[in-house]
Amino acid sequence: MMKRKVILITLVTWLAGCGIYFYWYVTSIMALPDLASYEQGAGWPVMVFLIFRLPLLIMGLLALIWLEAVLFEAFRER
């Protein structure tokens, strides 16, 4: 498989997984009983996700793409 195609598949899979994780995170916070008034809407969980979770997910994506690039160079056909 070509390096570009593998990285594209990784990006699409990461984006889909991140979207599903975002939806689950926001809805699970909103479903908790006895929330404070600022937590009852979607704005607070979205902000918390974007500030604390998304940077870690992006760093993981960059590490995965870097690892794929290194492995492609190590195992390329000569």
N, C-alpha and C positions, 0 to 999 in steps of 0.2 A: 504494500500500500504506500502511496506517496505521502511524504511528510506533511504537505499542505492539507491533504484530505483528512489525515488523522487529527491534525490540530483543529480543523473546522468541525469535525465530528465532536471533538472534546468541547469546543466552545458552545455548540448547539446543545449538547447534553448538559453542560454546566448551566446554561441559561434556563433550560427547562427545569432542572433540579432546583435551581435557586428560586425560580418563580413558585414552584410547589412549596418549597420550604418557607418562603415569604408568606404565602397564603395561610399555611398551617400555623405559623408563628402568630400572625395577627389575629386570626380567628380563635386560636386557643387562649390568647390573652383576653380577648373580648368576652369569651365564654365563662371566665372565672366569676364566681359570685362575690358580692360585696366589694366591687371595685370603687375606687375614688372617682369623683365626677370627671376628672380629666382623662381617666383611663377608659371610660366607657365608649368613647368614639374610636374611630380607626386611626386618628392622627397620632396619638401617643405611641401605640405599638409600632406604627410605621416609622416614626422618628427614631425610636430605640433600635429597631432593626437596621435602619440605614446608618446609624452612628456606630453601633457596636458589632453587629453581625456581618454586614456587607463587606467592610474592609478585610475581615479575616477570610471571608469566602473568596475575595479577589486575590489576596495573597496566596491562598491555596491553589487557585486557578493558575496564577503565574508560576508557582513552583511546579505544578503538574505539566504545564507546557514546556518549561525549561527542562524537566526530566525527560519528556518525550523527545525533545530536540537532541539532548545528549545521547539518549539511547539510539536514535536514528543514526547519529554520527558514529557511534561505537559499533553498530551492527549492520552498517550499510554494505551492500555487495560491492566487491572490488573486481 
